[in-house]
């Protein structure tokens, strides 16, 4: 079989992964299944910039329209590719900076969004699952410093600036985790998560950053694997009420809905892999993630009967990257240089705050 002869077909509705830094014959064949829409990459898929470009190029050549390639590359502790890439700060650092220097913080968020997107696009990655729109209530095990802030206005402003930077570079944005994951301590990767607040509390607080970005062109939303029992008995990602009634009808969101990973513990109790994927699609997801379980992926691809509609296909097509950069030439780009300087400045500022906390105020301010 000629794997590199691009095969014309529509994008499917499932995003899966590959095991290593190069694909084998079985993985290539799996990605040619009409139900597959794309590939999510992890740290195990990366050993160098050159290798990553070879891998993404091979994936993109398989089909037309090309498969989507995505990654979690938010910054801080969630940055899958490191060697050769700029080290992005945790978003909480931007939130702290915003409290003292809001204009500089917004400028930094824009530049960091551009930097993250430009470097990924230069390696053939279409989009990152960012920005995180969850509020930091101080107790979440899995969100923590991934959130910009616990204040609605700060999260809305900084995430909007980051999204604008991503858009300027040519990358779509994915706001997560709808309608808000920051209030609870539970980590949905490992356990069931329940948020017992009423809908009004969520709407007045956690939902606000999502609404702000939706009004300004947010491309996609990832719902949380969190149960909000006062609203629905199912996690948001499986809930037709959350995705259709609230997200589509009340919030007027027209972009793509991308599920969180169906292999996470908070999703596992809702049936076998095929049942979980089917429930998410029936609830309203345009794209369903199924990661780190090749046997489950094969089971779903063999058993699932599902044809995505033209509207879902159009939403997914819009997630393709829209600009091509040369990774080697990026460092000579004035935008890249300014963005790296913004990251360096932010890191020095953070160190200054630590020293100030330990030794008291001092006059060597950077601002």
C-alpha positions in Angstrom: 0.0 0.0 0.0 1.3 3.5 -0.8 0.8 5.2 2.5 2.2 8.5 1.2 -0.3 8.8 -1.7 -2.8 11.2 -0.1 -6.2 9.6 0.0 -9.2 11.9 -0.5 -11.9 11.5 2.2 -13.8 13.6 4.7 -12.5 14.1 8.3 -14.0 11.7 10.7 -15.0 12.4 14.4 -12.3 10.7 16.4 -8.8 11.9 17.4 -6.4 9.1 18.4 -2.7 8.9 19.2 0.5 7.1 18.0 2.9 5.3 20.3 6.3 6.6 19.4 8.4 9.1 17.5 7.7 7.3 14.2 4.6 5.5 12.9 4.5 1.9 12.1 2.4 0.2 9.4 -0.5 -0.6 11.8 -0.7 3.0 13.0 -0.7 4.3 9.4 -3.5 2.0 8.5 -5.5 3.0 11.6 -5.2 6.7 10.6 -6.6 5.9 7.2 -9.9 4.8 8.8 -12.7 7.2 7.7 -13.8 7.7 11.3 -10.5 9.2 12.3 -10.1 13.0 12.2 -6.7 13.6 13.7 -3.9 12.7 16.0 -3.0 14.1 19.4 0.7 14.1 20.3 2.4 13.5 23.6 5.9 13.9 25.0 6.7 10.3 24.0 6.2 11.4 20.4 9.0 14.0 20.6 12.7 13.7 20.5 13.7 16.7 18.4 12.3 19.4 16.2 13.5 17.7 13.1 11.9 14.4 14.1 8.7 16.1 15.0 8.5 17.7 11.6 9.0 14.4 9.9 6.3 12.8 11.9 3.7 15.5 11.3 4.6 15.7 7.7 4.0 11.9 7.3 0.7 12.2 9.1 -0.4 15.1 6.9 0.5 13.3 3.7 -1.8 10.4 4.5 -5.1 12.0 3.6 -6.8 14.9 2.0 -8.1 17.0 3.7 -5.2 16.4 5.9 -5.7 15.0 9.4 -5.7 17.4 12.3 -2.6 17.3 14.6 -3.0 18.6 18.1 -1.1 18.8 21.4 -1.5 20.0 25.0 1.1 22.8 25.0 -0.2 25.4 27.5 3.0 26.2 29.2 4.3 25.5 32.7 3.9 21.8 33.7 1.7 21.2 30.6 4.1 21.6 27.7 4.7 18.4 25.7 7.7 19.6 23.6 10.6 21.2 25.4 14.1 20.7 23.8 14.4 23.4 21.1 11.1 25.0 22.1 10.7 28.2 24.1 9.9 27.3 27.7 6.4 28.9 28.3 5.4 30.1 31.8 2.5 28.7 33.7 -0.5 30.9 33.1 -0.8 31.8 36.8 2.3 33.8 36.5 0.6 36.0 33.9 -2.3 36.4 36.3 0.0 37.6 39.1 1.7 40.0 36.8 -1.7 41.3 35.6 -2.5 42.4 39.2 0.5 44.8 39.2 0.9 45.7 35.5 -2.2 44.9 33.5 -1.2 46.5 30.2 2.2 44.8 30.2 0.6 41.5 31.2 -1.9 41.7 28.4 1.0 42.4 26.0 2.9 39.5 27.4 -0.1 37.2 27.0 -0.5 38.2 23.4 3.2 37.6 22.7 3.2 34.2 24.5 0.1 33.1 22.5 1.9 34.0 19.3 5.1 32.3 20.4 3.5 29.1 21.4 1.4 29.0 18.1 4.3 29.9 15.8 6.7 27.3 17.1 4.1 24.6 16.9 2.9 25.6 13.4 6.5 25.5 12.3 6.6 21.9 13.3 3.4 20.9 11.6 1.1 20.9 14.6 -2.3 22.5 13.8 -3.4 23.6 17.2 -2.8 23.4 21.0 -5.6 22.7 23.5 -5.4 26.3 24.9 -6.3 28.6 26.6 -7.4 27.2 30.0 -10.4 29.3 31.0 -11.0 27.6 34.4 -11.0 29.8 37.5 -8.4 29.1 40.2 -10.3 28.6 43.4 -7.2 27.4 45.2 -8.0 23.7 45.7 -8.0 22.0 42.3 -5.4 19.1 42.0 -5.3 19.2 38.2 -5.9 22.9 37.3 -3.8 24.9 39.8 -1.3 27.1 38.2 -2.7 26.2 34.7 -5.4 28.8 35.4 -4.6 32.5 34.9 -6.4 33.6 38.0 -9.4 33.2 40.3 -10.9 36.5 39.1 -13.3 36.4 36.2 -12.1 39.7 34.6 -8.4 38.7 34.8 -9.1 35.3 33.2 -11.2 36.8 30.5 -8.8 39.6 29.6 -5.6 37.5 29.7 -7.1 34.5 27.8 -8.5 36.9 25.2 -5.0 38.4 24.7 -3.5 34.9 24.4 -6.1 33.9 21.9 -5.4 36.9 19.8 -1.7 36.1 19.7 -2.5 32.5 18.6 -4.8 33.8 15.9 -2.2 36.3 14.7 0.2 33.4 14.3 -2.4 31.3 12.4 -3.7 28.9 15.1 -7.2 28.1 16.3 -8.0 28.4 20.0 -9.7 25.8 22.2 -11.2 27.0 25.5 -11.3 24.5 28.3 -12.8 23.0 30.4 -16.4 24.1 29.9 -18.3 25.1 32.0 -15.5 25.3 34.5 -13.2 22.7 36.2 -11.5 24.9 38.8 -13.9 24.7 41.8 -13.4 21.0 42.7 -10.3 19.2 44.0 -10.8 16.0 42.0 -8.5 15.1 39.1 -10.7 13.6 36.3 -7.7 11.7 35.0 -7.9 9.6 38.1 -11.3 9.9 39.7 -14.9 10.9 39.4 -15.4 14.6 39.8 -18.6 16.2 41.1 -19.3 20.0 41.3 -22.4 20.4 43.4 -23.0 24.1 42.7 -26.2 25.4 41.1 -26.3 26.5 37.5 -26.7 30.2 38.5 -23.4 30.1 40.5 -21.6 28.6 37.5 -23.1 31.0 35.0 -22.2 34.1 37.1 -18.6 33.0 37.6 -17.0 30.1 35.7 -18.9 30.5 32.5 -18.0 34.2 32.0 -14.6 33.8 30.5 -16.0 31.3 28.0 -18.8 33.8 27.1 -16.2 36.6 26.6 -14.0 34.5 24.3 -17.0 33.1 22.4 -18.1 36.7 21.7 -14.6 37.3 20.2 -14.3 34.3 18.0 -13.3 31.3 20.1 -12.8 28.4 17.6 -13.5 25.4 19.8 -14.5 24.4 23.3 -13.5 21.3 25.4 -16.1 20.3 28.0 -15.1 18.9 31.4 -15.5 15.4 32.5 -17.2 16.9 35.6 -20.7 16.1 36.8 -22.8 19.0 37.9 -25.7 17.2 39.5 -27.9 20.2 40.0 -27.9 20.6 36.2 -27.5 17.1 34.8 -26.5 13.6 36.0 -23.9 13.2 33.2 -20.5 14.9 32.9 -20.6 18.0 30.7 -18.9 16.1 27.9 -21.6 13.5 27.8 -24.5 15.9 28.4 -26.9 17.0 25.7 -28.2 19.5 28.1 -24.8 21.2 28.6 -23.7 21.0 25.0 -26.9 21.6 23.2 -29.2 23.5 25.5 -26.6 25.7 27.2 -23.5 25.8 24.9 -25.2 25.9 21.6 -28.6 27.5 22.3 -28.0 29.8 25.3 -24.3 30.7 24.6 -24.8 30.8 20.8 -21.5 29.0 20.3 -21.0 27.9 16.7 -17.4 26.5 16.9 -16.2 23.0 17.4 -16.9 21.0 20.5 -14.0 18.6 21.3 -14.3 16.1 24.1 -11.7 15.5 26.7 -10.0 12.1 26.6 -12.4 9.2 26.8 -9.8 7.1 28.5 -9.8 9.2 31.7 -11.1 7.6 34.8 -14.0 10.1 35.1 -15.3 8.9 31.7 -14.6 5.1 32.1 -17.7 4.4 34.2 -20.0 5.5 31.3 -19.7 2.2 29.4 -17.1 0.6 27.2 -15.0 2.7 24.8 -17.5 2.5 21.9 -20.4 3.4 24.2 -18.5 6.4 25.6 -17.5 7.7 22.2 -21.1 7.3 20.9 -22.6 9.1 24.0 -20.2 12.0 23.5 -21.0 12.3 19.8 -24.8 12.0 20.5 -24.5 14.7 23.1 -23.1 17.1 20.6 -19.3 16.7 20.4 -17.8 17.2 16.9 -14.6 15.5 17.8 -13.9 12.9 20.5 -10.5 12.2 22.0 -9.5 8.5 22.6 -5.9 8.4 23.9 -3.4 5.9 25.2 -5.3 2.8 24.4 -4.8 1.4 21.0 -7.0 -1.7 21.6 -9.9 0.6 22.6 -9.2 2.7 19.4 -9.4 -0.4 17.3 -12.6 -1.5 19.0 -14.3 1.9 18.4 -13.2 2.1 14.8 -14.6 -1.4 14.2 -17.8 -1.1 16.1 -18.9 2.6 15.9 -21.6 3.5 13.4 -21.4 7.2 13.0 -21.4 9.7 10.2 -20.5 13.2 11.1 -22.6 15.9 9.4 -21.3 18.6 7.0 -21.5 21.2 9.7 -19.3 19.2 12.1 -16.8 18.6 9.2 -16.7 22.4 8.5 -16.1 23.2 12.1 -13.1 20.8 12.2 -11.7 22.0 8.9 -11.4 25.4 10.4 -9.0 24.1 13.1 -6.2 23.5 10.5 -3.2 25.7 10.9 -3.2 28.7 8.6 0.4 29.8 8.5 3.7 28.0 7.7 6.9 29.1 9.5 10.5 27.9 9.2 11.6 26.8 12.7 15.2 27.7 11.9 14.2 31.2 10.7 11.9 32.0 13.6 14.7 33.2 15.9 15.4 35.9 13.3 11.8 37.1 13.3 11.4 40.3 15.3 8.0 38.9 16.6 9.8 35.8 17.9 12.5 37.9 19.5 10.0 40.2 21.2 8.0 37.3 22.5 11.1 35.5 23.9 12.1 38.8 25.6 8.6 39.0 27.1 8.9 35.5 28.6 12.4 36.3 29.9 11.1 39.5 31.5 8.2 37.7 33.1 10.5 35.1 34.6 12.9 37.7 36.0 9.9 39.6 37.4 8.7 36.4 39.1 12.2 35.9 40.7 12.1 39.5 41.9 8.7 38.9 43.6 10.2 35.9 45.4 13.1 37.9 46.6 10.8 40.7 47.7 8.7 38.2 49.7 11.8 36.9 51.4 13.8 40.0 52.0 11.2 42.8 51.8 10.7 45.5 49.2 13.8 46.7 47.4 14.5 49.4 44.9 15.8 47.3 42.0 12.4 47.3 40.2 12.3 46.2 36.6 9.3 48.3 35.7 
